[in-house]
Amino acid sequence: MKPEYRLQTGDICMVKCDPSVGNEFTGIRPAVVVQSAKTIRKEGGVVTVAIMTSYKGKKWNHDLLVQKSGHNGLWHDSLVKVEYLYSFDRSRFLRKIGGMEDEWIEKIKEYLKAHFDL
């Protein structure tokens, strides 16, 4: 990813998950930035994301099914695995493919409030 690009909340990027261990997601896959833009600029090198997958066979209660669109750049309808939050170094971000629509960002925020009991 170009170093001058500033990541924003809701950006969907291809991230490199490997090396991974145990039940962590592997390979290169889309992820949505869930960290606030303000803290991304402050914190520097690490950015928090929710992993996405096109495999819908294991949809859990909190997973969000997002339809592919020109805006989000997804190749397939995909699940946002909101319970799978990762903080990755910027070097794992390969490229931005799109942005999450506002309605989905709000649903992710609602889940995060419940997840962290805020």
N, C-alpha and C positions, 0 to 999 in steps of 0.2 A: 504494500500500500504506500502511496506517495507520502513522504514524511510531512509535507506541508498541509495535507488534508486533516481537518479537525473532525474527529468523530463526534456525533450528536446522538442524543437519546432517540431511539427508534430506527437508527441506521441498521440495515441488514447487510452483514459482511460475511464473506467466506473466511473462516478461521481454521487454522491447523491445530487440531486437538492432540495430535501425537507429540511426544510419547504420552500414553495414558496407562492407567492401571485399573484392575478390578472391573467394576461396572461403569466406568467412565466412557463417554462417547469417544469414538476413534475417527481418524481420518480427517479429511477436509470437508467441512459442512457449513451451512448457513447458521448464523446466530444473530439475534437482535440485541442491540446495545440497550441495556436497562439502566445504566448509570446515568446520573444527571450530567448535562453538558458542563455545568459549573464545576462539579467535582472532577470531571475528566480533565479539565484544564489545570486544576490545582494539583491533582495527584500525579500527573505525568505519565509514567510508563505502563500502568496496569489499568485495564478497562473491564467492567463487569458486563456479562452477556447472559442471555438465556439461549440455550442450544435449540436448534430446530431440526426436524427430521421429516422426510416424506413418508416414512413407514408409519402407517396408521393402525397397525395390528395390535398395538399395546397402548391405546389411548386411555389415559388416566383421568380422573375427575377434573383436575385443574388444567389439563392440557387445553390449549386453544387451537382450534382448527382454522387456519388462515387460507383463504382461496388465493391462488396465484393471480397476479395482476401485473400490468405494465409498471405500476408505481413501485411495487415491492420487489420486482425482479426475480421472483421465485420461478423455478422451472416446473414445479409440481405444487399442488395443494399440500400444505405442510402443517405439522403440529409444532407449536411453540411449547417446549417442555419447561414450563415456568418453574418447576421444582429443581431443574438442573441449571443452577447458576454457577458460572465460572468467572474468575477474574484472570484474564490473560494478559501477558506482556504484549505490547503493540507489535512486536515482531511476528506474532502469530496471525495478525490480521493481513490477509493477502490482498483483498480488494472489496470495495463497497459494491453491492449489486442492486440496492434499492433502499426504500424506506418503508417502515411500517405505517399503515394508515392510522389516523388519530384514534379511531374507535378501538383499535387493538391495543394501542399504547395505554389507553385508559383502563382496559381490562387487565393488562399486565400490572399496572400500578395498583389496581384493586387487589389482585392476588398477592402482590408483594406486601401490602399493608397487612393482610391476613397472615401471610407466611412469617413475618417478623413481629406480629402482634403489635402493630403501631397504631 
